[in-house]
């Protein structure tokens, strides 16, 4: 039990991921303000990207361009380029979603004059 | 040439979508003919592609020449090609359906609407073909972002439904991405076949369980599986009349296809992880969805809401078929998926016509117009036969093969679930027909004008397709058995 507790602190980045993910999720569920919901949503997305980055860190590695073409390739010397590409794509996807979300928020505000979920629901009735 | 067909099928709607705002900036009325032409071309190319796949076997397409474990691989196999034919035909019908009355309801956003529809179709094509988990995520999100915008395009109440869909859908996508990164951390690859090769050594890995759990939860949100279905009825009910048929018939079904790919192509049918057979889990989730969805549909008064819950229960029935782990059940599930896509499109077309021509929103409104619109009621009867699953329609044969598969697997709970869900479907359609035939017709609120030709065409074609699926069920199921089975069955 105690060992498991300390084992968690061996990997602070995973702990950070869990905290940020749950924090974002908590904001999404509990806040009534639509923009705050979007902030929570963005925290969730960012935490996943953070996780993806932290599992693919390689210490002491250089950029994935061959240092020498004659020697055999030492994979440990080069960073893996794939997670970077995945991360970039995921960031772009996240930004696009956030943009659409903010546009919807703006349209809702123009239509109902409020960003509070409960007030809008009252006006919908 | 023929090995380039998958890429052409994807690039055609994508380029059309990107160039649409530029080309139609000055000439708004060009947007519909252009979209119809592009989607009609897609129908032809997808049929050509299916023919090619049946004749010469599956087509493997690797982007920019990177070989398989490194590059992104697309495979046009039998299953993908069959679903793609359906997808392009339903997309074409959806665009044809958008006649000038809908253009009024969309405000000045006609060009945006067609751009988004084409973008959605191209993303769905990508999701159908791709064999790369991360590529699937990207297309899932492109499809989702276009659907959020499409639902919100009309403004009003739909905006709020779209917002809720956006928040939940993004949570689903994040969970899926989290699952993919777990699997990537464990296996070091994203290609489905490559992961399938490495899995047997990793079955005791906890990261694998976590990753699969997150992926299934994420895709479950996207395909409106029962515990995660809350966004779906609201979004499809408030979406513009011309949007909901395409969304209801295609988006959830293609997300379901992603689930099928992961269950059968990545994991393989007989896989048991920590003493839990994956397929049993799929069948159990399907059972839940089939029954709860049908119960919820029974409680609705709004017709679009009722049809949306009907769709949720049908996703459960498809999963029951897929969860049996034998060829009959799998072919029955896929056959029912094709059939259900057509039925959902037909039902939402009908709801759209009923609203635009007669102002019908609820079951009671439908009672008022029932006898004055015989062709509408006629189409509704055909669709109801299909949804319930009575013999001349495809719905019957789909459920028949699913039940045969369940009996073959000795899974009697699944049989009972399909039958119970059928009874409940019967109950909610009886409720609908009771409203139509019992009430004496009163004056209409809206004087119906001449019914536009495109309404007649779309309703006629989809209703006919429901019956044709039944009449030609044997060759279609044979086609599925010959060409669409996963390698592990």
Interface residues (C-beta under 8 A of the other chain):
Chain A: X25 X28 X34 X37 X38 X41 X44 X45 X48 X51 X52 X55 X56 X82 X83 X86 X89 X90 X93 X96 X97 X100 X101 X104 X105 X107 X108 X111 X120 X124
Chain B: X134 X137 X138 X141 X144 X145 X148 X149 X152 X155 X156 X157 X159 X160 X162 X163 X166 X167 X170 X171 X173 X174 X177 X178 X181 X184 X185 X190
